[in-house]
Structure formats: structure tokens, C-alpha cells
Amino acid sequence: MSPITLSPAATLAETYGQVRAWTERLCASLEIEDYVVQPAPDVSPAKWHLGHTTWFWETFVLVPHAPGYTIFHDDFSFVFNSYYESVGRRVLRTQRGNLSRPTVAQVYTYRAYVDRAIGQFLAHTTLSPELEALIRLGLNHEQQHQELLTTDIKYTLGHNPLFPPISLPIAEQAPDQPTEPIRLRAGVYPIGFREGDGPFCFDNELGAHSVYLNGATLSGQLVSNGEYLAFIEAGGYTQFGHWLADGWAWVNAQQIMAPLYWHRIDGQWYHYTLQHGLQPIDPALPVCHVSYYEADAYARWRGNRLPTEAEWEVAARQQPELAWGLRWEWTGSAYLPYPGFSTAEGAVGEYNGKFMSGQMVLRGASVATPEGHSRPTYRNFFQPDKRWQYTGIRLMLS
């Protein structure tokens, strides 16, 4: 994980430099051909991540707030805008891999140009509370893309038939550190980001409110590869009784028989790893790259269920030593707004709110999450079939 923490003790200029440098470090072992490949619509090329995170700083900080700033290139907003409707036209997400131009070298020149301008801006500008909040949003936005960059690199190389290894500065195969099960007493609990929880949160964490929880017990450890392999060998992927209707349709339509990156070769299970390429499955490590559908089916097979996001948050606050951070943990909660949620004005308001439909909440963090980027209130979210992120399973035992 990244050694960067968005500490209030560090100046924003120092933190900016650290965050930007970490993005480029993640790309240090890429060959030039690796920067452009897009093997699936959800996966963006590394070059696009480098450009998009730079476009964010240029578009939302420099253009409106730095008098006299000259944009780097007239076409880059069209190329590197992601989903901001209010900012203008953009290349379709599915077409990002077709962009042989601008070149990788031009994108790195773009990053350096914007970095110099941001450095000068921070050195000579007194930041209002609103502008400081925007800078912190930009830092966290780039950290989100650092995780996406890591998982997109893995998807790209993991779908190369040569299964090439690559050196990325993350401990991908870190073991779980089990704790005792966390027992939650029945009662009313506060949920959501509150004063004192840290210097930053996303807007979807705001709206602290109270929820009633029945008494329940959350597992102190993640589901392991070995435990999940037992589900596979018991016919878990061929027995519809474990699956939600949408999940069963997905399994059959996509011919899913195991987690992403798992391959059965000569009667033995292997999986693709970043550092070592194709390796035998270690049964002791936590299972990874499973969809919500798979997590839910496994829980049903075990006679258990997934925790709600409220149960997960209460448990994480109650037992800080809970070893969350290896896998994003699927919850049984749909991604919906908290009471009183409202979107900010302008393009920044498009950040989270417009995705509150058809997605499930994940909690925690993963081996690819930059250190200090997550917190107990963090609400990650993806569609239930997605599994290219470092997603895993923690069960509610009762």
C-alpha cells in the first residue's frame, strides 16, 4: 500500500507532490505497450488514468481559480473527461483504448505542466475553506484512481495469455489476521461520517443518522481460498438454489465457474498474481476477485449472510483491530443516499450521487487502497457482477 497519508500536519503542497508521485510510481514497471490496452469496457488504459487525474486538477482548480492559467491542450478535455456531463463532450468509455494519441510521453509532459502550475498556485494562493475542500477532493480522487490503475493493470496483464508478472509496490498476497468474532448487541447506533472522524470524507458519507440493529455476530476473518474452493467442489456454481435470480442468470450467461483470475490446469487450481504471474492457489489466503452474486451465493451455501453496511460500520468502530484492509468486503446493502443527502452544485455534484442506482455497497479497503484513504464510514460501490477490484467476503454468522 502507498505510504501516503493525507495528514493535516502535512501541507497540501507536500501531500499533492506525494500523491502525484505515487501515481507515476505505480506505472514505473509498465512497458510502453501496456499503457494503451483496454481489454474490457470497465478497464481504462493506464495512460488514460494518468491523463484524467491531471485533467481533474486543470479543469476544477486551475482553470476557474488560477488567473492567467493557459490550458495545456485544447483537445485534452475531450480525451480525458470521464463522466462529467456538465463539463462537455468526451470520448466514450469503451473507446479509451483506441487513443494511440496523445502519446504516453505527451501525457507525462501534461502531468509535469499541470504539477508546476498547481505548485505555483498553492504557493501563492490563500485558500478559502471551499477551495481547500476542493483540493482535498482532488487528492482523494487521485487516490481512488491509483487503486483503479492497479486493478486495471492487473486485468490487462491477467488477460494476456502469457500471464506476465510485473513489479507493483503493493503486498497483493498478504495473509489475513483473524480476530475474535464481533458481537453486536441489539440497539440503536449512529452511522455516517461525524466530526472527529478525519479531515475528509466523500459526500455520500455525510448525513449521520441512527439505525436500529438486531443482535448479530460478524466473523473476525475473511473467507479463505480454501473455504471458497469447498463451495466450488460442492457444485456451488451449478446449483441454482444458492443464487439470486440475477446472479444465476449471470453465472449461466457468462459461464462463470470460479473467481476471476482462477484457472484449472491439469486438475489443479491456479490464479494470476501481479508479482509472480500464474501461481497455485494458496488455500490460506483470503479469497479475492468475487462478485456480489458470488459472495451472496457463498454465504447462502454456508447458511449465513452478508452483513449490512450499518452492521459492518458498527463492528469496525467497535473493534478497531478488525483486520479490514485486505479486501473490499461486499455488504448486503444497496447503494442509496443517506437521509438529507444533496448533491453539490456544478460538476463536482456528479461525483457520487448520480450513481445511486443498481449498485451494492462495499466496506473496508484493499491491498491496492492507498494508506490513509479509507475509514470506517467509507462507502465504496459497484454493480453486483463486478469483480476486477480486490473484493472479498466476510460473513455475518448469526
N, C-alpha and C positions, 0 to 999 in steps of 0.2 A: 504494500500500500504506500501511497505517497506520504512523505514526512511533513507535508504542509498542513498546518492548522490555521484557520482564519482567526487568529488570536487578536483580541482588542489591544494587546500590548504592542503588536507589530503595526507599523504604519501601513496604510493602504498601498502606498507605492511599493514598499518592500514585498508585501503579500502579492501584489499584482505581478511583480517580477518572478516570484517563486512559482506562482500558478502557471504563468505563461511558459516558463522554462520546463515545467513538468510535462505539459502537453507535448512539447517537442522531444523530450527525453523518451516518451512512450513510442515515438516514431524512429528512434535512433538506429534500431536494428532492421528497419524495413529496407528492402531493395526498391529501386525506383519503380519497378513494375507493380509492386504491392500497393502503391499509393492510389491507384485508379480503379481497381477491381470492385465491382458491385454484384455479388452473386445472388442477391435476393433484394426485394424492394425495401425491407426493413433495415438493411445493412447499407450504411453510407460509406463511400471510399474515405480512406484516411486523409487524402488531400482535401476533400470537402469539409471534414471536421476542422482542419487547420484554417481553412478559409472562412467557414461560417462563424467560428468563435471570434475571429478577427473582425468580421463584418458586424457582429453584435456591438463591439466596442466602438467601431467607427460610426454606426448608424444611430445608436441610442445615447452615446456620450459625446463623441467629438463633434458630429455634425450639428446637433442642437445646442451644445454648451461651450464649444471652443471657438471663439470668434476668429475668423480668418483661416480656419482649417480648410484645406483642399483635399477632396476625396482622392483616393489613390487611383481608381479606375472607374469610369462611368458604367461599365458592364458588370462590375463585381456584385452589385446589389441584386441584380437579376440572377446571377450564378449562385450566390451564397445565402440568399434569403431562404429560410426553411419553411415556415407555415404562417408567417405574419401577413394576413390579408391586407391590413391597413397600411403596410409599407410598400406594396406594389407587386408587380408581376415577378415570377420566379420560375426557375427550371423545375419541371415535375420531379418529384422524389425518385420515381422509378428511372429517371434519365441521368441521374448524377454520375453514374459510371461511364457515360458516353462523353464526358468532358475531358478530352485529352488536352484541351487548352482551357484556362490558363495552365501553364506548366507547373510542376512542383516547385521549381526554382522561383517562378514568379509569385507563387503563394507564400513562400518563405520571405521573399522581398516585401510582400504586402504586410506580413506579420511584423517585420522589423520596422517598417514605415509607421504603422499604427502604434507599435510599442514606444517608439520615440515620441510620437505626438501625445500619447497618454502620459508618459513620464513628464513631459513639459507641462501638461495640463495639471497634473496632480501637484507638481512643484510650485505652481504659480496661481492656484485657484483655492479660494476659501470655500469649502464645501458646505452647502446647506444640508440640513438633515435629509431632505428629499434626494439630493444629489449623492450624498453618502450612501443612502439606501440603494440607489441605482447602481453605484459602484459595487456594493456587496452582492447585489443580484447578479451582476456581470461575472464576479468571481465564482459564485456558486453555479452559474450557468456553465462556465468553462469547466468546472469540476464535474458536472453532470456529463459533459461531452468527453471528458477524459475516460470515464467509465464506458460510455458508448464506443469510444475509439478503441479501447481494449477489447471489448466483446466483438466489435465489428472486424478487427484484425483477426481474432480467433476464428470467427465464422468464415472469413475469406480463406485463411490458410487451412482450416479444418475441412474445407470442401475442395481443397486441392488434392487430387488423387495421390500425390507424393507425401502428403501429411508432413510438411516441413516443420521442424522446430524453429523457434525464434526466441531470442532473449528479451523478455519484458520484465521490468522491475516490480513484479508482484509475486507473492507467495501463493500461487494458484492451488497447490496441493496441501495446504495447511490442514492439520487434523483438528477435529472438534475437541473442545474441553468441557465435558459434561459437568453439569451441576445437579443438585437435587431438584426434583420436580417443584414447580412453583405453585403453591396452593392459594387460590384466590377466594377470599371469603365473600359471601353474598353481601351486596351493599351498593351504595351509590359512590361513584368515583368521578373525578374530573378528568376530562380528555381534551387534548389540544395544547397548542403552544401557549405558555404563560410567561409573564415577566419573570426573569431569572433563569429561563431555560437556555439562554445564549444570546449572542449578538445578532443572530439572523434566523429567519425561517421563511419558507415559501408561503404564499397567500393561502394555499389550501390547508395549511396547518392552523390558521387563525380561526377564531370562533370557539374559544374554550367553552366547554359545556359539560354537564353532568350526565352520566349514564348509569343505569342500574344493571349490575351483573349478577347472575346466579353464581352460587359457589361452583368452582371448577378447578381443575389442575392441569397446568401446562407442562409438557415434557421439558426436562432440563437438557436435552440433547437433540440434535438434528437426526433425521432418518439417515442411515448409512447406506452406502452402496450395497453392502451385503444384505441388509434388510430389504432394500428395494429389489434386489436380484431374486429374493424369495417370492416376491409378488409376480415377477416375470415368469419364473419357473412354475408357479402355481396356475398359470394361464390367465394372469390378470388382464392382459391385453386382448384376450379372446372371449371374455365372459362379460356380456353386456350388463349384468346385474350390478356391477361396481360403478358404472359410469352414468353421468348426466347424459341426457339425450343429445345435446350439442357435442359433448365430448365423445360419445360413441360414434356419432356421425363423422367427427374429425379423425378419430383413430382409423376408421374404415376408409374414408376418402383419401387420407394421406399414407395409409399402410404403415402406421406407427407401431413399433414393436419394442421400443426401448427409449431411454432418454437420448437427447441429441448428442452426437459425437460417439455413441456406443456402436461397436461393430463386433459381430460374432464371427470369429475366424477359426476354422478347424476345431470347433467345439468350445472355444474359449472366448470370453468377452474382453474386448479391448476398448479404450477410448482415446480420443485425440487430446493431447496436452500441449500447451504452448512451448514449454521448455524442452520437452523430450519427444515430441511427436506422438506416434501411436504407442500406447503402453497398456499392459494388462490392468484390468480394474483392481484397485485396492479396496477390498470389502470394508475396511475400517473407516475410510474417508466418507464425509457426508455426500450424499447423492446430489447431483448438480444438473442444471440444464433440463429441468422438467417444467411442463406447462401447468397451469392451474387445473386443467382437466385431469392430468396425471396425478397431481398432488391430492386432489379430491378423491379420485378413484382409489388411490393407495390408502388414504385414511378410511374410506368406507370398507375396504378389504380387511383392514386391521380392526374394524369395529369401533373406530374413533372418528374424529372430525378435525377440520382445521380450526384454529382459533379465529375469533372475530378480531378486527383491528383494535377494538377497545380492549379486549382481553389481553392482546399482545402488549399494548402500551402500558397497561396497568402492571403487568408482570415485569416488564423491562424496568419500570420505575421502582417496583417493589424489591427487585433483586438485581441491582446494578451489575453484579458479577456474572449474570446470564451471558453466556459467550455468544452474543449476536455479533455478526460482522463477517462471517464466512460465506453465507448465502443470503440473498434476498428471500424472505420467507413468505410464501403465499398465505393470505388470510381468506376467510370465507366472506369477506365484506366487499360489496360493490363500491366502486369509487364514486362517491356522491359528495355534495357540498356539506360543510358543517353549518349549523344554524347561524344565520346572519351573514353568510358568505356573500361577498360582492366583488366583481372584477374591477381592477383599476382602470382608469381612463387611458385611452390610447393603445398603442401596440403592445405595451407591457401587459395589459389586461388579457391578452391572448395566451399568456404563458401556461396557465393550468386549467382555468375554468371551463374552457370550451371542450375539454376532453372528458368531462364528467358524464360519460355515457358508454355503456358496453365494455367497461374495464373493471378489473379487480385490483384490490389494494395489496401491496407487498410491504412488509415492515423489516427494519433492521438495516443491513448493509451487506456488502460482499467483499471478497478479496480484491476486487477491482475498484471499490469505492475509495476515493481519496480520504486519507485520515482526517478526521475532524469535520467531514462533510455531512455526516448523518447524525441523528439524535433520536431519542425515543418517540418523538412526535412526527418524524419524517414519514410522509405518505408517498411511496413510490406506486406506480400503477402501470399495468399493461393489459392488453386483451388476453383472454383466457387461454388462447392457443400459443402464446409467445413463450419461447424457451431459450433464446440465444443469450440472454443475460444469465448471470450466475444465480439461478433460482433453485431453492431447495424446499425442504418440508420440515416443519415442527408440528407435532400433534397435540391436540387437546385430549388429555387422557380420560377426563370424566366431566 
